[in-house]
Amino acid sequence: MSSLSRLLCRRFCTASSATSVASTPLNTIVIDLFKERNFKTLVNKFKKSSESYRFRCKHRIYEVTIRRLALAKRFSCIEEILEDQKRYDDICSEGFAIRLISLYGKSGMFNQASQTFDQLPELKCQRTVKSFNALLTACVDSKNFDKAEPLFRELPSSLSIQPDLYSYNIMIRAYCEMGSLDSALSVLDEMEKSGVSPNLITFNILLNAFYEKNRFSDGETIWAKMENNNLVPDIRSFNAKLRGLVLVGKKSEVVELVKELETKGPKPDIHSFNALIKGLCNDGDLEVAMRIHRELSKRGLIPNRSTFQTLVPCLCEKGDLDLALKLCRESLNRQCLLHAELLQTVVDGLVKKLKFDGAKKLVELGRAKGYSESSLKMPSNAE
């Protein structure tokens, strides 16, 4: 069969299949995919659904499905789905190609992300700094930090691509995640020398890293530099500082800063109050921390996993297992899945106090939320 014949066959066969897929409501297709438990069947259904252009426009279903397969470590299934996408004309669009590269990166499959980037010219897709940034992000997302710097230093010149603000921000993030904070700062100096102005995202990445690593004074220097660049700190900037203050034990300053944010803004969010709760717990003020937790709803905020992960251990240490149980149940019902070890600590503590009913109900709720029998169980002496 000639190449022209193969092309015509593929086009007409795809068009015919796409017509049948197009006749099915998109919501029905998506729900069916979410409900499918057999991974091989899921892959086949996804590939079939991809024949519809409407389906291929839905980024979210791609993200959810690929993440689900990655969590199950079904990497061959991911590759089968994403490689199949390359047969559509959409691949000529850099945006569609970036989606595939990004999904490979988030799945920890950097080699496949890199191969896809290399294939783009033969797939008639132009490579610009946008797809380069997607590849660099995939490198960081997949934790291939040793490959990030060579990629950043060598690839742009070979492709006549000029790194932009996003490229520098990705590289700063890479160094921060590696723990090479001084190298991250050197990239900030480098971008300024290259005429690329840092933005708030640049500084927030640095602030989070330096405050988190207990380099508070360096964080303050970066904060001053941010303001010198006429950038107004947002709530992410303040949250980074709050976490830094907690680490150096400045609880009173944490309290004052949260109060100041409530009156002057930017408005504190759940992460701000989580830092405050953490500081209070570290200082032994559990009663005040719990009061703040109870008042979150009045502020229009919903506690998240970090809130519960901070409070429950403190309650266990204080011996308040009933309240610890209550927070565990609240957390699980909010789909905030705590560490299995922490839940097991609560179960064991309840059993020790002969509160078997509460322990059993927590184990049952945990199992219903996906915890395995090996990670969460009733102690043998209580069964």
Residue pairs with C-beta under 8 A, 6 or more apart in sequence:
1 9
10 87
14 51
14 87
14 88
17 48
17 51
18 51
18 52
18 53
21 29
21 48
21 49
21 51
21 52
21 55
22 52
22 54
26 52
26 54
26 55
26 58
29 49
29 52
29 55
30 58
30 61
32 45
33 42
33 45
33 46
33 49
33 61
33 65
34 64
36 42
36 45
39 69
39 72
39 74
39 77
40 77
42 65
42 69
42 77
43 77
43 80
43 81
46 65
46 81
47 80
47 81
47 84
49 55
50 56
50 81
50 84
50 85
50 88
53 90
55 61
56 85
56 88
56 90
56 96
59 99
62 99
62 103
63 103
63 106
65 81
66 78
66 81
66 82
66 103
66 106
66 107
67 106
67 107
69 75
69 77
69 78
69 81
69 107
70 78
70 106
70 107
70 108
75 107
75 108
75 109
78 103
78 104
78 107
78 109
79 109
79 112
82 100
82 103
82 104
82 112
82 116
85 91
85 96
85 100
86 100
86 116
86 119
86 123
88 96
90 96
91 97
91 100
91 123
91 124
91 125
92 123
92 124
92 125
93 125
94 120
94 125
94 126
94 127
94 128
94 130
94 131
97 116
97 117
97 120
97 123
97 125
97 131
97 134
98 130
98 131
98 134
100 113
100 116
101 113
101 116
101 117
101 131
101 134
101 135
101 138
102 113
102 134
102 137
102 138
102 141
104 110
104 112
104 113
104 116
104 138
104 142
105 113
105 134
105 135
105 137
105 138
105 139
105 140
105 141
105 142
106 138
106 141
106 142
107 142
108 141
108 142
108 143
109 142
110 138
110 139
110 142
110 144
110 147
113 134
113 135
113 138
113 139
113 142
114 135
114 138
117 127
117 131
117 132
117 134
117 135
120 126
120 127
120 131
121 127
125 131
127 159
127 161
128 161
129 156
129 161
129 162
129 163
129 164
129 166
129 167
132 155
132 156
132 159
132 161
132 163
132 167
133 164
133 166
133 167
133 170
135 151
135 155
136 148
136 151
136 152
136 167
136 170
136 171
136 174
137 170
139 145
139 147
139 148
139 151
139 174
140 148
140 170
140 173
140 174
140 177
143 177
145 174
145 177
145 178
148 171
148 174
149 171
149 174
152 163
152 167
152 171
155 161
156 162
156 163
156 167
163 194
163 196
164 196
165 191
165 196
165 197
165 198
165 199
165 202
168 187
168 188
168 190
168 191
168 196
168 198
168 202
169 199
169 201
169 202
169 205
171 187
172 184
172 187
172 188
172 202
172 205
172 206
173 205
175 181
175 183
175 184
175 187
176 184
176 205
176 206
176 208
176 209
179 213
181 206
181 209
181 210
181 213
181 215
181 218
184 205
184 206
184 209
185 206
185 222
188 198
188 202
188 206
191 197
191 198
191 202
192 198
197 229
198 229
198 231
199 231
200 226
200 231
200 232
200 233
200 234
200 237
203 222
203 223
203 225
203 226
203 229
203 231
203 237
204 234
204 236
204 237
204 240
206 222
207 219
207 222
207 223
207 226
207 237
207 240
207 241
208 236
208 240
208 243
210 216
210 218
210 219
210 222
210 244
211 219
211 240
211 241
211 243
211 244
211 247
212 240
212 243
212 244
212 247
214 244
214 247
214 248
216 244
216 245
216 247
216 248
219 240
219 241
219 244
223 233
223 237
223 241
226 233
226 237
227 233
233 266
234 266
235 261
235 266
235 267
235 268
235 269
235 271
235 272
238 257
238 261
238 266
238 268
238 272
239 269
239 271
239 272
239 275
241 257
242 254
242 257
242 258
242 272
242 275
242 276
242 279
243 275
243 278
245 251
245 253
245 254
245 257
245 275
245 279
246 254
246 275
246 278
246 279
246 282
249 282
249 283
251 279
251 280
251 282
251 283
251 285
254 275
254 276
254 279
255 276
255 279
258 268
258 272
258 273
258 275
258 276
261 267
261 268
261 272
262 268
269 301
270 296
270 301
270 302
270 303
270 304
270 307
271 306
273 292
273 296
273 299
273 301
273 307
274 304
274 306
274 307
274 310
276 292
277 289
277 292
277 293
277 307
277 310
277 311
278 310
280 286
280 288
280 289
280 292
281 289
281 310
281 311
281 314
286 311
286 314
286 315
286 318
289 310
289 311
289 314
290 311
290 323
293 303
293 307
293 311
296 302
296 303
296 307
302 334
303 330
303 331
303 334
303 336
304 336
305 331
305 336
305 337
305 338
307 336
308 327
308 328
308 330
308 331
308 336
308 338
309 338
309 339
309 342
311 327
312 324
312 327
312 328
312 331
312 338
312 342
312 346
313 342
313 345
315 321
315 323
315 324
315 327
316 324
316 345
316 346
316 349
321 346
321 349
321 350
321 353
321 355
321 358
322 355
322 358
324 346
324 349
325 346
325 350
325 355
325 358
325 362
328 338
328 343
328 346
328 362
329 361
329 362
329 365
331 337
331 338
332 338
332 365
332 366
332 369
333 365
335 369
337 369
337 370
337 371
340 366
340 371
340 375
340 376
343 362
343 366
343 371
343 376
344 375
344 376
344 377
346 359
346 362
347 359
347 362
347 363
347 376
347 377
347 378
347 379
348 379
350 356
350 358
350 359
350 362
351 359
351 378
351 379
351 381
351 382
356 382
359 378
359 382
360 378
363 376
363 377
363 378
366 376
367 373
367 376
